[in-house]
Every structure is written in structure tokens, then in C-alpha cells.
Amino acid sequence: MKRTLTAMAAALSTLIAGCGGGGSDNSSNAGSSSASDTGGSATTTSSSSLVLSGVAATGAALTNTIVTAQCTSGSGTATQAAGTTNGSFTVTIVSGTLPCVLTATGKNSAGQTVTLHAVTTTTTADITPLTELLVAQLTGKDPSTYVANLNTSTLAGTITTASINSAQSAVLTTLKDAGVDTTGVTDIVGGTISAGSGAGYDGVLDNLATALAASGSTLRSVTNSVASGSAGASASTLATGATASTSVSAASLPADLLLKPHASNCMALRSTNYWVVLSARHGSNAVAHLRVDAVNLTVTDLDDNSVDTLTANGNCRYTSTDGHDILVSPAGVLVARAKGGSIDASNSYHLAVGVPEQTHTIAELAGTWGAVGTDTNDGGKTWFAEYARFAYAADGSRQVLDGFSYDTNTAITGAHTVSTSLNADGSFNAVPTVGNWQDRFFLYRAGDGTLFDIAYNVKTGDAPNGDGSIAFAVKQPPLALPKVGDMDTVIGVGFNMVDQLSPTAIGSISSTHTIVSVDPSTNSFVRKSGPTAGATYSQTLNINTPLTGFIHWPTISSAPVSDGTTVNLRESVQLPALGLGLRLNINPAATINHVTQTAELSITVSQ
């Protein structure tokens, strides 16, 4: 995305302030302790004082800075010496003991007040946008929130050399994945900074500022995404007693995507690679590896280098030259009604779901998941829906906990163990210990930390090229009730269980939902639903039923509508994935008022 120098300068000063701004070439060790960049004992001004020093900068040095240090024992505050232009500071903590958490508030080169944070186990501690990201990664919290609720008695167990190194590695990997050149820094906390020079550590701060300006993101949004996606945040979310909200979620992009260029009509569509799974009737046609250029709205097939062009069709919605109708969720997930074309050489349509390409480990799978999907017993001629919960162990082995199959309308019990392996391309294989089938799946972690899996069948005994079955899963704790007044507008696409085709256009599944009441005694809530502008009707929904983590509502025949008419409402079992901006729904086959309706699986996308 081309920008004029004037626009770039304005963006940089508004976001985190790039280089220039009066910084000098003085290094971070000027007037500091004798501790090295990788360690060192506390420098003292007396037998009972701890002295910390470093540089506070966003590229250009911060000026008029106040630095506060909160340590395992002791705390201290210092005001930067008048006339300091290199960002250096020194703070003394009487009877202080490492490790410490530091907060710096000062003026950037645009005269704006900036607050940044850092952690340290040594006497050298820089405070920069990189240390802000490191604190978020290490703690799993917004740094300001973490400091506001700091319990210094826990610092020794939380802030260690090992935890800092691990957080630094994760932050640098995130930035590299976003295309930010980080070669100028090897030590985020204790590295030498020549503020304003554009070299070394300072050059990396410039690169980050440039990426923020070009992407339209802010340091705060990237920091929040890093915190939500960190190991610490994930552990907290899945802890005993934790719940996932059914309220409208602030679905968001992961940090690396926030730093990539976006489409002019959709902040959620970023330039990156995607894995896309389709409800094709044969598994060999069920996956595509694509590169999306969000600025120029082109899609390149990475297998044959063919290029498709996208045309904007409203906010975060596109039509391709191949005839696909595509929605983009607030977390960057693609949901499409894909035209058959090379899939089955027909004018039929399929459901397609795509996730940005990421790298994950088997260990991340550990925990309880909810899933909805399709299955077949005849090699891919007819399908039926299923929903289930399963649990992964740390080694990737998987066991079904409970579930239901609409093939026999019975509970899923006594399921076999499935083993999981990681492929070189970042996808995973799932193979049963007993049986002859194999699934392949892709993981995606959204900005709020929600982990999502899309899977398709690679082979079965009666379908060596795959039977066309697909499934979607979300790793999350039990659901909590939404809040009265929550509102969400959704649009979606579905396909039927007869032939896994999508008979109706996107937009036929469209509604605005408003929560009007909740009842904790029955784990239920009432929502008022209807088109974006028009008549509405009420529905009662129950959470954590029929399985924990799911939502259910029954069939209602001739439900009253506010305009005096009636509407038939189908039963639905829903797996909400609001961190992704998605709802995954199974509508069983039904006959309502003498009208027979085919079983359907649908996905709705928050708008």
C-alpha cells in the first residue's frame, strides 16, 4: 500500500512515533550500572539500594519521562534528568530485590504522552514498544492491567531469565511472521539502544512503527492480541471454573496479521496465505492452498499459480471471477459459497471455509473441544450430521467424550482412540488406532486466543481418495450466559446433508439478534430475532446443552411475529465460536406444518 511521505509521517507520530524527534547517539549504557546485556548483579548506591538503568524510547527517545519500578521487594520512582535527549534513565530502589516491573510515561517526538512497560531480572532494563509486547506475551495480560493488579510477591516465580527469553522468542517470531525485520535486536530487555539513529535496536523500533502505520493497526491492538494468544492467557482461559461467554465477542486478528496490509473495505482481510477446506464430494478435491493479496484483491492458487480476482460486494464480502461468494469474519476466517467448477464440473455450490496459515504444535491441542461436522457410511454418496466433544492429551491422542449422530439418532459412545501427527506443511493428520481412515486438519488461533480446527477426510476403506466428510471444532470451556442488550447481526451459508451442496445464496441466512432476558436457574436466555430491518420474533435458547459448550433451541411451529404473521423455527444445535466471529449450526431434518426440511449444516458470520 503506497503512502506519501507526509501521510507516513503523520501515521507514525499518531501510532507510536518513529525515529527522528531529537534523539542522540548515546547508548543505553550511558550512566548505567555495570551489568551486562545478559545478566549481572545489582549495582548499588549503598548496601541496601538497587539501581536500575536503561533507555525509554519508541524509536525516538521519550522525554520528560517518569519511570516507576516495582520489585520483589521495594519500589522506586525517578524523573528523567532535565535536558535528557537520549532516553536514558536511572531509578533507585531502597532495599530493592530483583526481579522488577517498570513503567515509563513520557512524551514521544510528536509531543504525545506514551506509557510503556518492561520486566527485568538484571539492572539493565530498556522500556520500548518491544518490551510492551514482551510483557503481554509473558503475562498473558494487557501490560497496564497487569501492573495495576501487580502482586510483587509472585514476581520471583513469574519473571525469570527463562520466561523472559521464551517471551522474547515468541515476540520476535510474531514480528518476523508479520514481515517486520528484527535482525537488529537480540536482547529486547537489555539491548543497547541509540535512540533516533535508525540502527540496531532502534532500527527495529522503526520497522515496527512502519508496519503499524501501513497496516492501520495500533501498538495497543497488537499488544492485546499478543496477550490473548500467549500461553499464559490460554492456560487461564481453560482453567478449572473458567467459562466462555455467549455474548457478542470482540473477535479479532492475531498479532502477526494485524501488522499486515488490509483490504480497503475490510480490516479483517489481510495479505497472507490461507488453507481452505471445501465440502467437496471427494476428499482429494477438498483443500486449497491460497495466497491472498488484500490490497490488490487477488487470490493465487499456490499449487498451480492460477490467479483469481476479487470484487468487493459490501463490507468484508467479495465475489470472485470464478463465481465464489465470500464472507470474511472479524477474525479473518473465510466462509464462502463456492461454485463447483473444477470440484465437480457442475454449476453446483459448496460450503468452503478458510483459515490463515499458521504454525502450531501438537501440545497446543491438549484440552477439551466441541465439534460439528458431517460423516458418511457409503463412501461419500450421502451424508449425515454429527456433534461431539473430545479431549486431547498432551501427546496428541484423542478420545471422544460424548456426542450424537443423526445417522442412527443415537449417542456416540465407546469411540476409539485417535492419534495425531504433525505434517511438514503445518497441517495435522488424525488416524484411529482401530479402523481404516485418515483425516487432515488445520489449526488457527484468533486474536482472542480461540483455537479453531477445520478438518476433511483424506481416505477411508470404501473411499481411498476421501469421502467428502468435513468437520469444525473449537477449543473452549463451558459457556456463560450472554448479557441483556447484546446485539449481533449475522449472515451465513449452509449446505444440506443429501448431497453436501449449498442450494441457497448467501444472505438467505441473515438476522439480527438482541438478548432480551437471561435465566441462570435454567441456563437459558431469550433473544429477539429478525431481519436487519423488519418484523421480529422471540426464541428461548439453552446453553451447555445438549453438550457442554453448545447451545440448543427447539422446533417452534407457527411462532408469532411482531407484524402479526407467524414463522416456523427449526431445531438447532449450535457450537458458538464468537472469538472467530462464527456460529456453527446443525439443523436436523424436520417436518413442520406438513413441510419437510432437509438436514443442514450452516455457518453464520458476525457482521
Rosetta blueprint (number, residue, H / E / L):
1 M L
2 K L
3 R L
4 T L
5 L H
6 T H
7 A H
8 M H
9 A H
10 A H
11 A H
12 L H
13 S H
14 T H
15 L H
16 I L
17 A L
18 G L
19 C L
20 G L
21 G L
22 G L
23 G L
24 S L
25 D L
26 N L
27 S L
28 S L
29 N L
30 A L
31 G L
32 S L
33 S L
34 S L
35 A L
36 S E
37 D L
38 T L
39 G E
40 G L
41 S L
42 A L
43 T E
44 T L
45 T L
46 S L
47 S L
48 S L
49 S E
50 L E
51 V E
52 L E
53 S E
54 G E
55 V E
56 A E
57 A E
58 T L
59 G L
60 A L
61 A E
62 L L
63 T E
64 N E
65 T E
66 I E
67 V E
68 T E
69 A E
70 Q E
71 C E
72 T E
73 S E
74 G L
75 S E
76 G E
77 T E
78 A E
79 T E
80 Q L
81 A L
82 A L
83 G L
84 T L
85 T L
86 N L
87 G L
88 S E
89 F E
90 T E
91 V E
92 T E
93 I E
94 V E
95 S L
96 G L
97 T E
98 L E
99 P E
100 C E
101 V E
102 L E
103 T E
104 A E
105 T E
106 G E
107 K E
108 N L
109 S L
110 A L
111 G L
112 Q L
113 T E
114 V E
115 T E
116 L E
117 H E
118 A E
119 V E
120 T E
121 T L
122 T L
123 T L
124 T E
125 A L
126 D L
127 I E
128 T L
129 P H
130 L H
131 T H
132 E H
133 L H
134 L H
135 V H
136 A H
137 Q H
138 L H
139 T H
140 G L
141 K L
142 D L
143 P H
144 S H
145 T H
146 Y H
147 V H
148 A H
149 N L
150 L L
151 N L
152 T H
153 S H
154 T H
155 L H
156 A H
157 G H
158 T H
159 I L
160 T L
161 T H
162 A H
163 S H
164 I H
165 N H
166 S H
167 A H
168 Q H
169 S H
170 A H
171 V H
172 L H
173 T H
174 T H
175 L H
176 K H
177 D H
178 A L
179 G L
180 V L
181 D L
182 T L
183 T L
184 G L
185 V L
186 T L
187 D L
188 I L
189 V L
190 G L
191 G L
192 T L
193 I L
194 S L
195 A L
196 G L
197 S L
198 G L
199 A L
200 G H
201 Y H
202 D H
203 G H
204 V H
205 L H
206 D H
207 N H
208 L H
209 A H
210 T H
211 A H
212 L H
213 A H
214 A H
215 S H
216 G L
217 S L
218 T L
219 L H
220 R H
221 S H
222 V H
223 T H
224 N H
225 S H
226 V H
227 A H
228 S H
229 G H
230 S L
231 A H
232 G H
233 A H
234 S H
235 A H
236 S H
237 T H
238 L L
239 A L
240 T L
241 G L
242 A L
243 T L
244 A E
245 S E
246 T L
247 S L
248 V L
249 S L
250 A L
251 A L
252 S L
253 L L
254 P L
255 A H
256 D H
257 L H
258 L H
259 L L
260 K L
261 P L
262 H E
263 A E
264 S L
265 N L
266 C E
267 M E
268 A E
269 L E
270 R E
271 S L
272 T E
273 N E
274 Y E
275 W E
276 V E
277 V E
278 L E
279 S L
280 A L
281 R L
282 H L
283 G H
284 S H
285 N H
286 A L
287 V E
288 A E
289 H E
290 L E
291 R E
292 V E
293 D E
294 A L
295 V L
296 N L
297 L L
298 T E
299 V E
300 T E
301 D E
302 L L
303 D L
304 D L
305 N L
306 S L
307 V E
308 D E
309 T E
310 L E
311 T E
312 A E
313 N L
314 G L
315 N L
316 C L
317 R E
318 Y E
319 T E
320 S E
321 T L
322 D L
323 G L
324 H L
325 D E
326 I E
327 L E
328 V E
329 S L
330 P L
331 A L
332 G L
333 V L
334 L E
335 V E
336 A E
337 R E
338 A E
339 K E
340 G L
341 G L
342 S L
343 I L
344 D L
345 A L
346 S L
347 N L
348 S L
349 Y E
350 H E
351 L E
352 A E
353 V E
354 G E
355 V E
356 P E
357 E L
358 Q L
359 T L
360 H L
361 T L
362 I H
363 A H
364 E H
365 L H
366 A L
367 G E
368 T E
369 W E
370 G E
371 A E
372 V E
373 G E
374 T E
375 D E
376 T L
377 N L
378 D L
379 G L
380 G L
381 K L
382 T L
383 W L
384 F E
385 A E
386 E E
387 Y E
388 A E
389 R E
390 F E
391 A E
392 Y E
393 A L
394 A L
395 D L
396 G L
397 S L
398 R E
399 Q E
400 V E
401 L E
402 D E
403 G E
404 F E
405 S E
406 Y L
407 D L
408 T L
409 N L
410 T E
411 A E
412 I L
413 T L
414 G L
415 A L
416 H L
417 T L
418 V E
419 S E
420 T E
421 S E
422 L E
423 N L
424 A L
425 D L
426 G L
427 S L
428 F E
429 N E
430 A E
431 V E
432 P E
433 T L
434 V L
435 G L
436 N L
437 W E
438 Q E
439 D E
440 R E
441 F E
442 F E
443 L E
444 Y E
445 R E
446 A L
447 G L
448 D L
449 G L
450 T L
451 L E
452 F E
453 D E
454 I E
455 A E
456 Y E
457 N E
458 V E
459 K E
460 T E
461 G L
462 D L
463 A E
464 P L
465 N L
466 G L
467 D L
468 G L
469 S L
470 I E
471 A E
472 F E
473 A E
474 V E
475 K E
476 Q L
477 P L
478 P L
479 L E
480 A E
481 L L
482 P L
483 K L
484 V L
485 G L
486 D L
487 M E
488 D E
489 T E
490 V E
491 I E
492 G E
493 V E
494 G E
495 F E
496 N E
497 M L
498 V L
499 D L
500 Q L
501 L L
502 S L
503 P L
504 T L
505 A L
506 I L
507 G L
508 S L
509 I E
510 S E
511 S E
512 T E
513 H E
514 T E
515 I E
516 V E
517 S E
518 V E
519 D E
520 P L
521 S L
522 T L
523 N L
524 S E
525 F E
526 V E
527 R E
528 K E
529 S E
530 G E
531 P L
532 T L
533 A L
534 G L
535 A L
536 T L
537 Y E
538 S E
539 Q E
540 T E
541 L E
542 N E
543 I E
544 N L
545 T L
546 P L
547 L L
548 T L
549 G L
550 F L
551 I E
552 H E
553 W E
554 P L
555 T L
556 I E
557 S E
558 S E
559 A E
560 P E
561 V L
562 S L
563 D L
564 G L
565 T L
566 T E
567 V E
568 N E
569 L E
570 R L
571 E L
572 S E
573 V E
574 Q E
575 L E
576 P E
577 A E
578 L L
579 G L
580 L L
581 G L
582 L E
583 R E
584 L E
585 N E
586 I E
587 N E
588 P L
589 A L
590 A E
591 T E
592 I E
593 N L
594 H L
595 V E
596 T E
597 Q E
598 T L
599 A L
600 E E
601 L E
602 S E
603 I E
604 T E
605 V E
606 S E
607 Q L
